[in-house]
Amino acid sequence: MNKKNNVRPFSMKDKIGYTLGDLGCCFTEQYRAMYLSVFYTLVLQVNPFHVGILMLITKIWDAINDPIIGAIVDSRKASKGGKFIPWIRVFSFPMAVLCILGFVNVSNLNYGLRLAYMFITYVLYEALYTCVNVPFGTLSSVMTDNVNERTALSRYRSLGGTIFMTVMVMVGPLFLYIDNKPVAGRFLMLACICALLGLLCLQITCVWCKERVEVPERPEGQKLNYLNVLKEISHNKALLGVMFFSLIGMIGASVVNGLNTYLYKDYFGNIKIQAVSGMLSVLYAVIAFAITQPLANKFGKKEWCCMGAGFAAVVFGVLFFIPLHNPVMFIVINGICFLGASGMQVLVWAMVNDSIDYHELKTGERNEGIVYSTYSFFRKLASAISGSLSSFVLGAIGYNVTAGAIQTTQVVNSIWKSYTGIYFVGYGLAVAVLYFVYPLTKKKTAEMLEELKVRRSSKENA
């Protein structure tokens, strides 16, 4: 590792700081994801169709915006505070302000002005969030070049979202509603709390996380050729593998999650037991956090993802043909499969960092911002695509949305077939892409990092 002068060695402080960074991003982004559309429809009284169009347009723009911000980050020279940390430190402030402004009650404005206010605050927030999230995601690639430490960072990053979702799922519904009705002022109050806590977490990240891997500066006068970098990225097999693996896996998981309520409500006939599944998911997440790094260290990141997610896909392929009618047994089997597939979510960030190094290995240049933001583009594209797919599935199987309607036996059986079939196809295709496209096995990753160390050392001594 090429260490900067007077920078302490990698330690638990870095891991906790990186966890807090993800938690800080989740405080604003996930709060908005969970409650902004509810606020728009129930408080601002905007047509849900208009809300859907607004979110689709802005999410597509947000995805396109990621590589642009990544290119700008890459084109800037590192300052005394590092290359990425100053972006997080500066832009986390206006990001927090825009999160709060998104929940201001403007229902007294006429309909057109309401839509304009929503659009402006949404677009501005997403642009500022990208200015924080792209540098934050890229930060781990320069905190360490040790493969085990990078796996640890990816693992600890997953804790941020888990902590937020655990708290918000319990607190949100209890705080935001009175007598089953939304209270506008409470949405704004909780937005303020989330924004301030998120800002605090991100500022701690800027202090506790250190950039240690020297990023080669672009030669004086040489400008970043954005189109050329994108062309080079298109030949980066590691990045292509992790992007399409993540894209397919996210879409499959999102559709399955969208069908979850209908599976328990209509197939098992017991919606309350879904709460048991939700509570156990926290336990599963803790177990996944504990076992992922030892398994990844033993087998390799690619190898463990293929084995674990492949096992889960096979189990659901069997369940497609052999339906279960006992919800408790299903919850147990689903939990075991979750542990197998969890490596896909926990290790993906470490594989993105390896893809950044792979890009340097093949091109001789580091373009962390563009490489990471290109991956982020595909994640947001998957989010935009998958958001409504579960609704399309329900429509295709003839689900009756009439209040109090009892679904036909054919529809009920189709819910099971859709749930298990999409799980099998989604995770199976994701594993196939990772296995055949992503080139970095455990052995090749170690060889790549060693080669890069030699190259960086020779450049320093030249």
C-alpha positions in Angstrom: 0.0 0.0 0.0 1.2 3.5 -0.8 0.6 5.5 2.3 0.4 9.2 2.6 2.6 10.9 5.1 1.3 11.0 8.7 -1.8 8.9 7.9 -2.6 6.3 10.6 -2.9 2.6 9.6 -6.2 1.2 8.6 -8.3 0.3 11.7 -11.7 -0.2 13.2 -12.2 3.5 13.1 -12.2 3.4 9.3 -14.8 0.6 9.3 -17.1 2.4 11.7 -16.6 5.7 9.8 -17.6 4.0 6.6 -20.6 2.4 8.2 -21.7 5.9 9.4 -21.2 7.2 5.9 -23.7 4.7 4.5 -26.0 5.4 7.4 -25.7 9.1 6.7 -26.7 8.6 3.1 -29.6 6.3 4.1 -31.0 8.9 6.5 -32.0 11.2 3.7 -32.2 8.9 0.6 -34.1 6.0 2.2 -36.4 8.2 4.2 -37.4 9.9 1.0 -37.7 6.5 -0.8 -40.0 5.3 2.0 -42.2 8.3 2.5 -41.9 11.0 -0.2 -44.4 9.5 -2.5 -46.8 9.0 0.4 -46.3 12.7 1.3 -46.9 13.8 -2.2 -50.2 11.8 -2.5 -51.7 12.0 0.9 -50.5 15.4 2.1 -49.9 17.4 -1.1 -52.9 15.6 -2.7 -51.2 15.1 -6.0 -52.5 12.5 -8.5 -50.5 9.2 -8.0 -50.1 9.0 -11.8 -48.4 12.4 -11.8 -46.2 11.3 -8.9 -45.2 8.2 -10.8 -44.3 10.2 -14.0 -42.3 12.7 -11.8 -40.3 10.0 -10.1 -39.7 8.0 -13.3 -38.3 11.1 -15.1 -36.2 12.3 -12.2 -34.8 8.8 -11.5 -33.8 8.4 -15.2 -32.1 11.8 -15.1 -30.5 10.9 -11.8 -29.0 7.8 -13.3 -27.7 9.8 -16.3 -26.3 12.4 -13.9 -24.1 9.9 -12.1 -21.4 9.5 -14.8 -21.3 13.2 -15.3 -20.6 13.9 -11.6 -18.1 11.0 -11.6 -16.2 12.6 -14.5 -16.1 16.0 -12.7 -14.8 14.3 -9.5 -12.1 12.5 -11.5 -11.0 15.7 -13.3 -10.3 17.5 -10.0 -6.9 17.2 -8.3 -6.6 15.9 -4.8 -6.4 18.6 -2.1 -4.8 18.4 1.3 -7.9 16.7 2.6 -7.9 14.1 -0.1 -9.6 13.6 -3.4 -13.0 12.4 -2.3 -13.5 13.4 1.3 -13.8 17.2 0.6 -16.8 16.5 -1.7 -18.6 14.6 1.0 -17.8 17.3 3.6 -19.0 20.2 1.4 -22.1 18.8 -0.4 -23.6 17.0 2.6 -24.8 20.4 3.9 -26.9 21.4 0.9 -28.1 17.8 0.5 -29.5 17.9 4.0 -31.3 21.2 3.3 -32.9 19.9 0.1 -34.1 16.8 1.9 -36.0 19.0 4.4 -37.4 21.3 1.7 -38.8 18.2 -0.1 -41.2 17.7 2.8 -42.5 21.3 3.2 -46.3 21.4 3.0 -47.1 23.4 -0.1 -50.7 22.0 -0.5 -52.0 25.6 -0.3 -50.4 26.4 -3.7 -52.3 25.8 -6.9 -51.8 22.3 -8.6 -49.3 23.5 -11.2 -47.1 25.2 -8.7 -47.1 22.2 -6.4 -45.9 20.0 -9.3 -43.2 22.6 -10.1 -42.0 22.8 -6.5 -41.9 19.0 -6.3 -39.9 18.7 -9.5 -37.4 21.4 -8.6 -36.7 20.1 -5.1 -36.5 16.5 -6.3 -34.0 17.2 -9.1 -31.8 19.5 -6.9 -31.8 16.9 -4.1 -30.8 14.0 -6.4 -28.0 16.1 -8.0 -26.6 17.0 -4.5 -27.0 13.4 -3.3 -25.0 12.2 -6.3 -22.2 14.7 -5.3 -22.0 13.0 -1.9 -22.8 9.4 -2.8 -20.4 9.0 -5.8 -17.3 10.2 -3.8 -18.5 8.2 -0.8 -18.8 5.0 -2.8 -15.4 5.6 -4.4 -13.7 6.4 -1.1 -13.3 2.8 -0.1 -11.1 2.1 -3.1 -8.5 4.6 -1.8 -8.8 3.8 1.9 -6.9 0.5 1.4 -5.7 -1.8 -1.3 -5.7 -4.9 1.0 -8.3 -7.4 -0.3 -9.5 -8.4 3.2 -9.8 -4.9 4.4 -11.8 -4.0 1.3 -14.1 -6.9 2.0 -14.5 -5.7 5.6 -15.5 -2.2 4.3 -18.1 -3.6 2.0 -19.4 -5.7 4.8 -19.5 -2.8 7.2 -21.2 -0.6 4.6 -24.1 -3.0 4.5 -24.7 -2.3 8.2 -25.7 1.3 7.5 -28.8 0.5 5.5 -29.7 -2.4 7.9 -29.6 -0.1 10.9 -31.7 2.6 9.3 -34.4 0.2 7.9 -34.7 -1.5 11.3 -35.3 1.8 13.1 -37.4 3.5 10.4 -39.8 0.5 9.8 -40.6 0.6 13.5 -40.6 4.4 14.1 -42.1 5.8 10.9 -45.6 4.4 10.9 -46.0 5.2 14.7 -44.8 8.8 14.4 -46.2 10.0 11.1 -49.8 9.0 11.5 -52.5 9.9 14.1 -55.7 7.9 13.9 -54.5 6.3 10.6 -54.2 9.8 9.0 -50.9 11.4 7.9 -49.8 14.5 9.8 -47.9 17.0 7.5 -45.9 18.6 10.2 -44.6 15.3 11.4 -43.3 14.4 8.0 -41.3 17.6 8.0 -40.2 17.1 11.6 -38.9 13.6 10.8 -37.2 14.9 7.6 -35.3 17.5 9.8 -34.2 14.8 12.2 -33.1 12.5 9.4 -31.3 15.3 7.6 -29.4 16.5 10.7 -28.4 12.9 11.8 -27.4 12.1 8.2 -25.2 15.3 8.1 -23.6 14.4 11.5 -22.8 10.9 10.3 -21.2 12.1 7.1 -19.1 14.7 8.8 -17.8 11.9 11.2 -17.0 9.8 8.1 -14.9 12.7 6.8 -12.9 12.7 10.0 -12.6 9.0 10.7 -12.0 7.7 7.2 -8.6 8.3 5.6 -7.4 8.1 2.0 -4.2 6.1 1.9 -3.8 4.7 -1.6 -2.0 7.3 -3.8 -4.1 8.2 -6.8 -1.8 9.1 -9.8 -2.4 12.7 -10.9 -3.2 13.4 -14.5 -0.3 15.0 -16.3 -0.3 18.8 -16.4 -2.4 20.1 -19.3 -3.9 16.7 -20.1 -7.7 16.8 -19.8 -9.9 14.0 -19.0 -11.3 12.4 -22.2 -14.8 11.4 -21.0 -15.8 9.5 -24.1 -12.5 7.7 -24.2 -12.9 6.6 -20.6 -16.4 5.3 -21.3 -15.0 3.4 -24.3 -12.3 1.8 -22.0 -15.0 1.0 -19.4 -17.0 -0.9 -22.1 -14.0 -3.3 -22.3 -13.7 -3.6 -18.5 -15.0 -7.2 -18.0 -14.9 -6.9 -14.3 -17.1 -3.8 -14.2 -19.4 -5.2 -16.9 -19.8 -8.4 -14.9 -20.6 -6.7 -11.6 -22.9 -4.2 -13.3 -25.1 -6.8 -15.1 -24.9 -9.2 -12.2 -26.2 -6.4 -9.9 -28.8 -5.2 -12.4 -30.4 -8.6 -12.9 -30.2 -9.5 -9.2 -31.7 -6.2 -8.1 -34.6 -6.4 -10.5 -35.4 -10.0 -9.5 -35.2 -9.2 -5.8 -37.3 -6.1 -6.2 -40.1 -7.9 -8.0 -40.1 -10.7 -5.4 -40.2 -8.2 -2.6 -43.1 -6.5 -4.3 -45.1 -9.8 -4.3 -44.3 -10.5 -0.7 -47.5 -9.0 0.8 -49.7 -10.9 -1.7 -47.9 -14.2 -1.1 -48.7 -14.0 2.7 -52.1 -12.4 2.3 -53.6 -14.5 -0.5 -51.5 -17.7 -0.9 -50.8 -18.4 2.8 -53.9 -16.6 4.0 -52.1 -15.0 6.9 -50.8 -11.5 6.4 -49.9 -11.1 10.1 -47.2 -13.8 9.9 -45.4 -11.5 7.4 -44.4 -9.4 10.4 -42.6 -12.4 11.8 -40.7 -12.7 8.6 -39.8 -9.0 8.7 -38.5 -9.3 12.3 -36.4 -12.3 11.5 -34.9 -10.5 8.5 -33.0 -8.3 11.0 -31.6 -11.5 12.6 -30.7 -12.9 9.2 -28.9 -9.6 8.3 -26.8 -9.8 11.5 -25.9 -13.4 10.7 -25.0 -12.5 7.1 -22.8 -9.7 8.4 -20.9 -12.2 10.7 -20.4 -15.0 8.1 -19.8 -13.1 4.9 -16.2 -12.1 5.4 -14.9 -15.4 6.6 -16.6 -17.2 3.7 -15.3 -14.6 1.2 -11.8 -14.9 2.6 -11.9 -18.6 2.3 -13.5 -19.1 -1.1 -13.2 -15.6 -2.7 -15.9 -13.0 -3.3 -16.9 -14.2 -6.8 -16.9 -17.8 -5.7 -19.0 -17.3 -2.5 -21.6 -15.2 -4.4 -21.9 -17.8 -7.0 -22.2 -20.7 -4.5 -24.6 -18.9 -2.1 -26.9 -17.3 -4.6 -26.8 -20.3 -6.9 -27.9 -22.5 -4.0 -30.8 -20.1 -3.3 -31.8 -20.1 -7.0 -31.8 -23.9 -7.1 -34.0 -24.2 -3.9 -36.6 -21.8 -5.4 -36.5 -23.7 -8.7 -37.5 -26.8 -6.8 -40.2 -24.9 -4.9 -41.7 -23.8 -8.2 -42.7 -27.4 -8.9 -43.3 -28.4 -5.2 -45.5 -25.7 -3.5 -45.4 -25.2 0.2 -48.5 -24.4 2.2 -47.0 -24.1 5.6 -45.9 -20.4 6.1 -43.5 -21.2 9.0 -41.7 -23.8 6.9 -41.5 -21.3 4.0 -40.1 -18.6 6.3 -37.3 -21.0 7.5 -36.4 -22.0 4.0 -36.5 -18.4 2.7 -34.3 -17.3 5.6 -31.7 -20.0 4.7 -31.8 -18.9 1.1 -31.4 -15.3 2.2 -28.2 -16.1 4.0 -26.9 -17.8 0.8 -27.9 -14.9 -1.5 -26.8 -12.2 1.0 -23.3 -12.2 -0.4 -24.6 -10.5 -3.5 -25.6 -7.4 -1.5 -22.8 -7.4 1.1 -19.8 -8.0 -1.3 -20.9 -6.1 -4.3 -19.2 -2.9 -3.2 -15.9 -4.7 -2.7 -16.2 -6.1 -6.2 -16.8 -2.6 -7.6 -13.5 -1.5 -5.9 -11.8 -4.5 -7.6 -13.3 -3.4 -10.9 -11.7 0.1 -10.4 -8.3 -1.6 -9.9 -8.9 -3.8 -12.9 -9.5 -0.7 -14.9 -6.2 0.7 -13.8 -4.5 -2.6 -14.5 -5.8 -2.6 -18.1 -5.4 1.1 -18.9 -2.7 2.4 -16.6 -5.1 5.1 -15.3 -7.4 5.4 -12.3 -10.8 6.9 -12.9 -12.6 5.9 -9.7 -15.3 8.5 -10.0 -16.4 7.5 -13.5 -16.1 3.7 -12.9 -18.1 3.9 -9.7 -20.7 6.3 -11.1 -21.2 4.0 -14.2 -22.0 1.2 -11.8 -24.3 3.5 -9.8 -26.0 4.4 -13.1 -26.9 0.7 -13.6 -28.1 0.4 -10.0 -30.4 3.4 -10.4 -31.6 2.1 -13.8 -32.5 -1.2 -12.1 -34.4 0.7 -9.4 -36.3 2.7 -12.1 -37.1 -0.5 -14.1 -38.1 -2.7 -11.2 -40.3 -0.2 -9.3 -43.5 -1.2 -11.1 -42.8 -4.7 -12.4 -44.5 -6.5 -9.5 -47.7 -4.5 -10.3 -47.4 -5.7 -14.0 -47.0 -9.3 -12.8 -50.2 -9.0 -10.6 -52.0 -7.5 -13.6 -50.8 -10.3 -15.9 -52.1 -13.1 -13.6 -55.5 -11.4 -13.2 -55.3 -10.2 -9.6 -58.6 -8.7 -8.5 -58.0 -5.4 -6.7 -61.6 -4.9 -5.7 -61.9 -4.2 -1.9 -62.6 -7.4 0.0 -62.3 -9.6 -3.2 -61.3 -13.2 -2.8 -58.8 -14.4 -5.4 -59.5 -17.4 -7.5 -57.5 -20.6 -7.0 -55.8 -20.0 -10.3 -54.6 -16.5 -9.3 -53.5 -17.8 -5.9 -51.4 -20.5 -7.5 -50.0 -18.0 -10.0 -48.7 -15.9 -7.1 -46.7 -18.8 -5.9 -45.4 -19.6 -9.4 -44.5 -16.0 -10.0 -42.7 -15.6 -6.7 -40.6 -18.7 -6.9 -40.1 -18.5 -10.7 -38.9 -14.9 -10.7 -36.6 -15.7 -7.8 -35.1 -18.7 -9.6 -34.7 -16.9 -13.0 -33.5 -13.6 -11.5 -30.9 -15.0 -9.1 -29.9 -17.8 -11.6 -29.2 -15.4 -14.4 -27.3 -13.1 -12.0 -25.1 -16.0 -10.9 -24.5 -17.0 -14.6 -23.4 -13.5 -15.5 -21.0 -13.3 -12.5 -19.6 -16.7 -13.2 -19.0 -16.3 -17.0 -18.3 -12.5 -17.3 -16.7 -11.3 -14.1 -13.0 -12.4 -14.4 -11.7 -11.7 -10.9 -11.5 -15.0 -8.9 -9.8 -15.0 -5.6 -6.4 -15.9 -7.2 -6.7 -13.4 -10.0 -7.7 -10.6 -7.6 -4.6 -11.2 -5.5 -2.3 -11.3 -8.6 -3.9 -8.0 -9.8 -3.3 -6.2 -6.6 0.3 -7.4 -6.4 0.9 -6.2 -10.0 -0.6 -2.8 -9.2 1.7 -2.4 -6.1 4.7 -3.1 -8.2 3.6 -0.6 -10.9 2.8 2.1 -8.4 6.1 1.6 -6.6 8.1 1.8 -9.8 6.3 5.1 -10.7 7.2 6.6 -7.3 10.8 5.6 -7.7 11.1 6.8 -11.3 
